Amino acid sequence: MKILKLFITLSFLSLISCTSVRVNADYDKKANFEAYKTYAYFKSGIDQAEISDLDKKRILYAIDDVMATKGFAKSETPDLLISIFTKEREVVDVYQNYGFGWGWGWGPGWGMGYSRAITTPEGTLFIDIIDAKTKELIWQGQGTGYLSSNTDKKEERIKEFVSKILEQYPPQQLKK
């Protein structure tokens, strides 16, 4: 019974770890983030993102939602420009399973083992925030996690990526 509980717990934890988004952010410590109130998209940067136009729209809509909750407004004369780019790679997990136990016959009762490989797509979304006047990068957030090819779950997953990344914007600067 204890082994069954341990197996269920480990299975649950592995599912949680597969669904989470790992995030990092970096920023220009000299930028005055309190001065920024409006944004627009950096079209040439977004056009270069190597994902489908539908996924680009999903990302931009998710960014709009998060930025609105943070008090930012879209503008024709923005303080900030937002760009995105993506990377994707296949993660290969190899599972080894060795059989053993007691059996009839000569010698120890070891059985045959097997291994199997499972490939899963993992993606990284970068969100760049650029000062519109100086055209310099002032903040970059990055989120990495497993992707879903299921269209219904894809939108939810993109929202999760964007919201987790933008949780770190604006940065909590230390007061001097």
DOVOMI-368384 format. One record per atom (N, C-alpha, C, O): x, y, z; residue in three letters. Coordinates in steps of 0.1 Angstrom, whole numbers, padded with zeros to 4 digits, always signed. Layout:
<rodrens>
XYZALA/...
</rodrens>
This chain:
<rodrens>
+0008-0012+0000MET/+0000+0000+0000MET/+0009+0013+0000MET/+0006+0022-0007MET/+0020+0012+0008LYS/+0029+0024+0008LYS/+0035+0026-0005LYS/+0037+0038-0010LYS/+0039+0015-0012ILE/+0045+0017-0025ILE/+0035+0023-0035ILE/+0039+0031-0043ILE/+0022+0019-0034LEU/+0012+0024-0043LEU/+0010+0039-0041LEU/+0009+0047-0050LEU/+0010+0044-0028LYS/+0009+0058-0025LYS/+0021+0066-0030LYS/+0020+0077-0035LYS/+0033+0060-0028LEU/+0045+0066-0033LEU/+0045+0068-0048LEU/+0048+0078-0054LEU/+0040+0057-0055PHE/+0039+0058-0070PHE/+0029+0069-0074PHE/+0032+0076-0084PHE/+0018+0070-0068ILE/+0008+0080-0072ILE/+0013+0094-0069ILE/+0012+0103-0077ILE/+0020+0096-0058THR/+0026+0109-0055THR/+0036+0113-0065THR/+0036+0124-0070THR/+0045+0103-0068LEU/+0056+0106-0078LEU/+0050+0109-0092LEU/+0055+0118-0099LEU/+0040+0102-0096SER/+0033+0104-0109SER/+0027+0118-0109SER/+0028+0125-0119SER/+0020+0122-0098PHE/+0014+0135-0097PHE/+0024+0146-0098PHE/+0023+0156-0105PHE/+0036+0144-0091LEU/+0046+0154-0091LEU/+0052+0156-0105LEU/+0056+0167-0109LEU/+0054+0144-0112SER/+0060+0145-0125SER/+0050+0152-0135SER/+0054+0159-0144SER/+0037+0150-0133LEU/+0027+0157-0142LEU/+0028+0172-0139LEU/+0027+0180-0148LEU/+0029+0176-0126ILE/+0030+0190-0123ILE/+0042+0196-0129ILE/+0042+0207-0135ILE/+0054+0189-0128SER/+0066+0195-0133SER/+0066+0196-0149SER/+0072+0205-0154SER/+0058+0188-0155CYS/+0057+0188-0170CYS/+0049+0200-0174CYS/+0050+0205-0185CYS/+0039+0204-0166THR/+0030+0215-0170THR/+0035+0229-0166THR/+0030+0239-0171THR/+0045+0230-0158SER/+0049+0243-0153SER/+0058+0250-0164SER/+0063+0244-0173SER/+0058+0263-0163VAL/+0066+0272-0171VAL/+0077+0277-0163VAL/+0075+0283-0153VAL/+0089+0275-0168ARG/+0101+0280-0161ARG/+0104+0294-0166ARG/+0105+0296-0179ARG/+0105+0304-0158VAL/+0107+0318-0163VAL/+0120+0324-0157VAL/+0125+0321-0147VAL/+0125+0333-0165ASN/+0137+0342-0162ASN/+0134+0355-0167ASN/+0127+0357-0177ASN/+0140+0365-0161ALA/+0139+0379-0167ALA/+0152+0386-0164ALA/+0159+0383-0154ALA/+0155+0396-0172ASP/+0167+0404-0171ASP/+0162+0418-0175ASP/+0153+0420-0183ASP/+0169+0428-0169TYR/+0165+0442-0173TYR/+0176+0452-0171TYR/+0186+0449-0164TYR/+0175+0464-0177ASP/+0184+0474-0176ASP/+0182+0482-0163ASP/+0171+0488-0161ASP/+0191+0481-0154LYS/+0189+0487-0140LYS/+0189+0502-0140LYS/+0185+0508-0130LYS/+0193+0508-0151LYS/+0192+0523-0152LYS/+0179+0528-0158LYS/+0176+0540-0158LYS/+0171+0519-0163ALA/+0158+0523-0169ALA/+0148+0527-0158ALA/+0148+0521-0147ALA/+0140+0537-0161ASN/+0130+0542-0152ASN/+0117+0536-0155ASN/+0109+0542-0163ASN/+0114+0525-0150PHE/+0102+0517-0154PHE/+0089+0524-0149PHE/+0078+0521-0155PHE/+0090+0533-0140GLU/+0078+0540-0136GLU/+0073+0551-0146GLU/+0062+0555-0146GLU/+0082+0554-0155ALA/+0078+0564-0166ALA/+0071+0558-0177ALA/+0065+0566-0185ALA/+0070+0545-0178TYR/+0064+0539-0190TYR/+0049+0536-0187TYR/+0046+0530-0177TYR/+0040+0540-0196LYS/+0026+0539-0194LYS/+0019+0533-0206LYS/+0008+0527-0205LYS/+0025+0534-0218THR/+0018+0529-0230THR/+0027+0520-0238THR/+0040+0520-0236THR/+0022+0512-0247TYR/+0030+0503-0255TYR/+0023+0501-0269TYR/+0012+0504-0271TYR/+0031+0496-0277ALA/+0027+0491-0291ALA/+0036+0479-0294ALA/+0046+0476-0287ALA/+0033+0472-0305TYR/+0041+0461-0309TYR/+0051+0465-0319TYR/+0049+0473-0328TYR/+0063+0459-0318PHE/+0074+0461-0327PHE/+0072+0451-0339PHE/+0077+0440-0339PHE/+0065+0456-0349LYS/+0060+0448-0360LYS/+0071+0440-0367LYS/+0069+0428-0369LYS/+0082+0446-0370SER/+0093+0439-0377SER/+0098+0428-0369SER/+0102+0417-0374SER/+0099+0429-0356GLY/+0103+0419-0347GLY/+0094+0407-0346GLY/+0097+0395-0346GLY/+0081+0410-0345ILE/+0070+0400-0344ILE/+0069+0393-0357ILE/+0067+0380-0357ILE/+0071+0400-0369ASP/+0070+0393-0382ASP/+0081+0382-0383ASP/+0079+0373-0391ASP/+0092+0384-0376GLN/+0103+0374-0378GLN/+0101+0362-0369GLN/+0109+0352-0371GLN/+0092+0362-0359ALA/+0090+0351-0351ALA/+0086+0339-0359ALA/+0077+0340-0368ALA/+0092+0328-0358GLU/+0090+0316-0366GLU/+0079+0307-0360GLU/+0082+0295-0357GLU/+0067+0312-0359ILE/+0055+0305-0355ILE/+0044+0309-0364ILE/+0045+0318-0372ILE/+0033+0301-0363SER/+0021+0304-0372SER/+0015+0318-0368SER/+0017+0323-0357SER/+0009+0324-0378ASP/+0002+0337-0375ASP/-0009+0335-0365ASP/-0011+0345-0357ASP/-0015+0324-0364LEU/-0025+0322-0354LEU/-0019+0322-0340LEU/-0025+0328-0331LEU/-0008+0315-0339ASP/-0001+0315-0326ASP/+0004+0329-0322ASP/+0004+0333-0310ASP/+0009+0336-0332LYS/+0013+0350-0329LYS/+0001+0358-0324LYS/+0003+0366-0314LYS/-0010+0357-0330LYS/-0022+0364-0325LYS/-0025+0360-0311LYS/-0029+0368-0302LYS/-0025+0347-0308ARG/-0028+0342-0294ARG/-0018+0348-0284ARG/-0022+0353-0273ARG/-0005+0349-0288ILE/+0005+0355-0279ILE/+0002+0370-0277ILE/+0002+0375-0266ILE/-0001+0377-0288LEU/-0004+0392-0287LEU/-0016+0395-0279LEU/-0017+0404-0271LEU/-0027+0387-0281TYR/-0039+0389-0273TYR/-0036+0386-0258TYR/-0041+0393-0250TYR/-0028+0376-0255ALA/-0025+0373-0241ALA/-0017+0384-0235ALA/-0019+0388-0224ALA/-0007+0390-0243ILE/+0001+0401-0238ILE/-0009+0413-0236ILE/-0007+0420-0225ILE/-0018+0416-0245ASP/-0028+0427-0243ASP/-0035+0425-0230ASP/-0037+0435-0222ASP/-0040+0413-0227ASP/-0048+0411-0215ASP/-0039+0414-0202ASP/-0044+0420-0193ASP/-0027+0409-0202VAL/-0018+0410-0190VAL/-0014+0425-0189VAL/-0015+0430-0178VAL/-0011+0431-0200MET/-0006+0446-0199MET/-0018+0454-0194MET/-0016+0464-0186MET/-0030+0451-0198ALA/-0042+0459-0194ALA/-0044+0458-0179ALA/-0047+0467-0172ALA/-0042+0446-0173THR/-0043+0444-0159THR/-0032+0451-0151THR/-0034+0454-0139THR/-0021+0454-0158LYS/-0010+0461-0151LYS/-0011+0476-0153LYS/-0003+0484-0148LYS/-0022+0481-0160GLY/-0024+0495-0161GLY/-0018+0501-0174GLY/-0018+0513-0175GLY/-0013+0493-0183PHE/-0007+0498-0195PHE/-0018+0499-0206PHE/-0027+0491-0206PHE/-0016+0509-0215ALA/-0026+0511-0226ALA/-0018+0511-0239ALA/-0007+0515-0240ALA/-0025+0505-0249LYS/-0019+0505-0263LYS/-0020+0520-0268LYS/-0030+0527-0265LYS/-0010+0523-0276SER/-0010+0537-0281SER/-0003+0538-0295SER/+0005+0529-0298SER/-0007+0548-0302GLU/+0000+0551-0315GLU/+0014+0558-0313GLU/+0022+0557-0321GLU/+0015+0564-0301THR/+0028+0570-0297THR/+0032+0564-0284THR/+0031+0570-0273THR/+0037+0552-0284PRO/+0040+0544-0272PRO/+0053+0548-0265PRO/+0062+0554-0271PRO/+0053+0545-0252ASP/+0065+0546-0244ASP/+0074+0534-0246ASP/+0086+0534-0246ASP/+0067+0522-0249LEU/+0074+0509-0250LEU/+0070+0503-0263LEU/+0059+0505-0268LEU/+0079+0495-0268LEU/+0077+0486-0279LEU/+0079+0472-0275LEU/+0088+0469-0267LEU/+0070+0463-0278ILE/+0070+0449-0274ILE/+0073+0440-0286ILE/+0066+0441-0296ILE/+0082+0431-0285SER/+0085+0422-0295SER/+0086+0408-0289SER/+0088+0406-0277SER/+0085+0398-0298ILE/+0085+0384-0293ILE/+0094+0376-0302ILE/+0096+0379-0314ILE/+0100+0365-0297PHE/+0106+0355-0306PHE/+0105+0342-0298PHE/+0104+0341-0286PHE/+0106+0331-0306THR/+0104+0318-0300THR/+0115+0308-0304THR/+0122+0310-0315THR/+0117+0298-0296LYS/+0126+0287-0300LYS/+0118+0274-0296LYS/+0110+0274-0287LYS/+0121+0263-0303GLU/+0115+0251-0300GLU/+0125+0240-0302GLU/+0134+0240-0310GLU/+0124+0230-0293ARG/+0133+0218-0294ARG/+0126+0206-0289ARG/+0116+0207-0282ARG/+0131+0194-0293GLU/+0125+0182-0289GLU/+0133+0177-0276GLU/+0145+0176-0277GLU/+0126+0174-0266VAL/+0132+0168-0254VAL/+0129+0153-0254VAL/+0118+0149-0256VAL/+0140+0145-0253VAL/+0139+0131-0253VAL/+0141+0126-0239VAL/+0152+0128-0233VAL/+0131+0119-0234ASP/+0132+0112-0221ASP/+0133+0097-0224ASP/+0125+0091-0231ASP/+0144+0091-0218VAL/+0145+0076-0219VAL/+0142+0070-0206VAL/+0147+0073-0196VAL/+0133+0060-0207TYR/+0129+0053-0195TYR/+0134+0039-0196TYR/+0132+0032-0205TYR/+0141+0035-0185GLN/+0147+0021-0184GLN/+0138+0013-0175GLN/+0135+0018-0164GLN/+0135+0001-0179ASN/+0127-0008-0171ASN/+0133-0021-0171ASN/+0134-0028-0181ASN/+0138-0025-0159TYR/+0145-0038-0158TYR/+0136-0047-0150TYR/+0131-0044-0139TYR/+0133-0059-0156GLY/+0125-0069-0149GLY/+0133-0077-0140GLY/+0144-0081-0144GLY/+0128-0081-0129PHE/+0135-0091-0120PHE/+0124-0097-0112PHE/+0113-0093-0110PHE/+0129-0108-0106GLY/+0120-0116-0097GLY/+0124-0130-0097GLY/+0133-0134-0103GLY/+0116-0138-0090TRP/+0119-0152-0089TRP/+0112-0160-0100TRP/+0100-0157-0104TRP/+0118-0170-0105GLY/+0112-0178-0116GLY/+0117-0192-0115GLY/+0126-0195-0108GLY/+0112-0200-0124TRP/+0116-0214-0125TRP/+0128-0215-0134TRP/+0129-0207-0143TRP/+0136-0224-0131GLY/+0148-0226-0141GLY/+0161-0225-0134GLY/+0162-0225-0121GLY/+0171-0224-0142TRP/+0185-0224-0136TRP/+0189-0210-0133TRP/+0185-0200-0141TRP/+0196-0207-0123GLY/+0202-0194-0120GLY/+0191-0185-0114GLY/+0180-0189-0111GLY/+0196-0173-0112PRO/+0186-0163-0106PRO/+0175-0160-0116PRO/+0176-0162-0128PRO/+0164-0156-0110GLY/+0152-0154-0118GLY/+0151-0140-0124GLY/+0140-0133-0123GLY/+0161-0135-0130TRP/+0160-0122-0137TRP/+0153-0122-0150TRP/+0155-0132-0157TRP/+0145-0113-0152GLY/+0137-0112-0165GLY/+0144-0102-0174GLY/+0154-0097-0171GLY/+0138-0101-0186MET/+0143-0091-0196MET/+0139-0077-0193MET/+0127-0075-0188MET/+0147-0067-0195GLY/+0143-0053-0193GLY/+0141-0047-0206GLY/+0144-0053-0217GLY/+0136-0035-0206TYR/+0134-0028-0219TYR/+0136-0013-0216TYR/+0135-0009-0204TYR/+0138-0005-0226SER/+0138+0009-0224SER/+0129+0015-0236SER/+0128+0009-0246SER/+0125+0027-0233ARG/+0117+0034-0243ARG/+0120+0049-0243ARG/+0123+0054-0232ARG/+0119+0055-0254ALA/+0122+0070-0255ALA/+0109+0077-0258ALA/+0101+0073-0267ALA/+0107+0088-0252ILE/+0095+0096-0254ILE/+0100+0110-0258ILE/+0108+0116-0250ILE/+0096+0115-0269THR/+0100+0129-0273THR/+0088+0138-0271THR/+0076+0135-0274THR/+0091+0150-0265THR/+0081+0160-0262THR/+0086+0173-0267THR/+0098+0177-0265THR/+0078+0181-0274PRO/+0082+0194-0278PRO/+0083+0204-0266PRO/+0073+0205-0258PRO/+0094+0211-0265GLU/+0095+0221-0255GLU/+0098+0234-0262GLU/+0106+0235-0271GLU/+0091+0245-0258GLY/+0093+0258-0264GLY/+0097+0268-0254GLY/+0095+0267-0242GLY/+0104+0278-0260THR/+0108+0290-0252THR/+0102+0302-0259THR/+0104+0304-0271THR/+0095+0310-0251LEU/+0090+0323-0256LEU/+0097+0334-0249LEU/+0099+0335-0237LEU/+0103+0343-0258PHE/+0110+0355-0253PHE/+0100+0367-0255PHE/+0095+0369-0266PHE/+0099+0375-0245ILE/+0092+0388-0247ILE/+0102+0399-0244ILE/+0107+0400-0233ILE/+0104+0407-0254ASP/+0113+0419-0253ASP/+0106+0431-0252ASP/+0096+0434-0259ASP/+0110+0440-0242ILE/+0104+0453-0241ILE/+0115+0463-0243ILE/+0125+0463-0237ILE/+0112+0472-0253ILE/+0121+0482-0258ILE/+0116+0496-0255ILE/+0105+0499-0256ILE/+0125+0504-0251ASP/+0122+0519-0249ASP/+0120+0524-0263ASP/+0128+0524-0272ASP/+0108+0530-0265ALA/+0104+0535-0279ALA/+0112+0547-0283ALA/+0115+0548-0295ALA/+0117+0555-0274LYS/+0125+0567-0278LYS/+0139+0563-0282LYS/+0144+0567-0292LYS/+0146+0555-0273THR/+0160+0552-0275THR/+0162+0539-0284THR/+0173+0537-0289THR/+0151+0531-0286LYS/+0151+0519-0293LYS/+0161+0509-0286LYS/+0167+0500-0293LYS/+0163+0510-0273GLU/+0171+0500-0266GLU/+0163+0490-0258GLU/+0153+0494-0252GLU/+0168+0478-0257LEU/+0161+0468-0249LEU/+0163+0472-0235LEU/+0174+0474-0230LEU/+0151+0472-0227ILE/+0152+0475-0213ILE/+0148+0463-0204ILE/+0151+0463-0192ILE/+0141+0454-0210TRP/+0136+0442-0203TRP/+0134+0430-0212TRP/+0129+0432-0223TRP/+0138+0418-0207GLN/+0135+0406-0215GLN/+0131+0395-0205GLN/+0137+0392-0196GLN/+0120+0390-0209GLY/+0114+0378-0201GLY/+0115+0366-0210GLY/+0113+0367-0222GLY/+0117+0355-0203GLN/+0118+0342-0211GLN/+0110+0331-0203GLN/+0112+0330-0191GLN/+0102+0324-0210GLY/+0095+0313-0204GLY/+0097+0300-0212GLY/+0096+0300-0224GLY/+0100+0289-0205THR/+0103+0276-0212THR/+0094+0266-0206THR/+0092+0265-0194THR/+0088+0258-0214GLY/+0079+0247-0209GLY/+0075+0238-0221GLY/+0077+0241-0233GLY/+0068+0228-0217TYR/+0062+0218-0227TYR/+0051+0225-0235TYR/+0043+0233-0229TYR/+0050+0221-0248LEU/+0040+0227-0256LEU/+0029+0217-0259LEU/+0030+0205-0257LEU/+0017+0222-0262SER/+0006+0214-0266SER/+0002+0216-0280SER/+0001+0227-0285SER/+0000+0204-0287SER/-0004+0206-0301SER/-0020+0206-0302SER/-0025+0208-0313SER/-0026+0203-0291ASN/-0041+0203-0290ASN/-0046+0217-0291ASN/-0042+0226-0283ASN/-0053+0221-0302THR/-0057+0234-0304THR/-0065+0240-0292THR/-0063+0252-0289THR/-0074+0233-0286ASP/-0081+0238-0274ASP/-0072+0241-0263ASP/-0075+0251-0256ASP/-0062+0233-0260LYS/-0053+0236-0249LYS/-0042+0246-0252LYS/-0036+0251-0243LYS/-0039+0248-0265LYS/-0029+0256-0270LYS/-0031+0271-0265LYS/-0021+0277-0260LYS/-0043+0276-0266GLU/-0046+0290-0262GLU/-0044+0291-0247GLU/-0038+0301-0242GLU/-0048+0281-0239GLU/-0046+0282-0224GLU/-0031+0281-0221GLU/-0027+0289-0212GLU/-0024+0273-0228ARG/-0009+0272-0226ARG/-0002+0285-0229ARG/+0007+0289-0222ARG/-0006+0291-0240ILE/+0000+0304-0244ILE/-0003+0314-0233ILE/+0006+0322-0230ILE/-0015+0315-0229LYS/-0018+0324-0218LYS/-0010+0322-0205LYS/-0006+0331-0199LYS/-0008+0309-0202GLU/+0000+0306-0191GLU/+0014+0311-0192GLU/+0020+0317-0183GLU/+0020+0308-0204PHE/+0034+0313-0207PHE/+0035+0328-0205PHE/+0043+0333-0198PHE/+0026+0335-0212VAL/+0026+0350-0212VAL/+0024+0355-0198VAL/+0032+0364-0193VAL/+0015+0350-0191SER/+0012+0356-0177SER/+0023+0353-0168SER/+0027+0361-0159SER/+0029+0341-0168LYS/+0041+0338-0160LYS/+0053+0346-0163LYS/+0060+0351-0154LYS/+0055+0349-0176ILE/+0067+0357-0180ILE/+0064+0372-0175ILE/+0073+0378-0168ILE/+0052+0377-0178LEU/+0050+0391-0174LEU/+0047+0393-0160LEU/+0045+0405-0155LEU/+0046+0383-0152GLU/+0045+0385-0137GLU/+0057+0392-0132GLU/+0057+0399-0122GLU/+0069+0391-0139GLN/+0081+0397-0135GLN/+0083+0411-0141GLN/+0093+0418-0139GLN/+0073+0416-0148TYR/+0074+0430-0154TYR/+0063+0439-0147TYR/+0052+0434-0145TYR/+0066+0451-0143PRO/+0080+0457-0143PRO/+0088+0451-0131PRO/+0082+0446-0122PRO/+0101+0451-0133PRO/+0109+0446-0122PRO/+0108+0453-0109PRO/+0105+0465-0109PRO/+0110+0446-0098GLN/+0110+0452-0085GLN/+0124+0458-0083GLN/+0133+0451-0078GLN/+0126+0471-0086GLN/+0139+0477-0085GLN/+0141+0481-0070GLN/+0131+0485-0064GLN/+0153+0480-0066LEU/+0156+0484-0052LEU/+0157+0499-0052LEU/+0163+0506-0060LEU/+0151+0505-0042LYS/+0151+0520-0040LYS/+0165+0523-0035LYS/+0170+0517-0026LYS/+0170+0534-0040LYS/+0184+0539-0036LYS/+0183+0549-0025LYS/+0193+0554-0020LYS/
</rodrens>
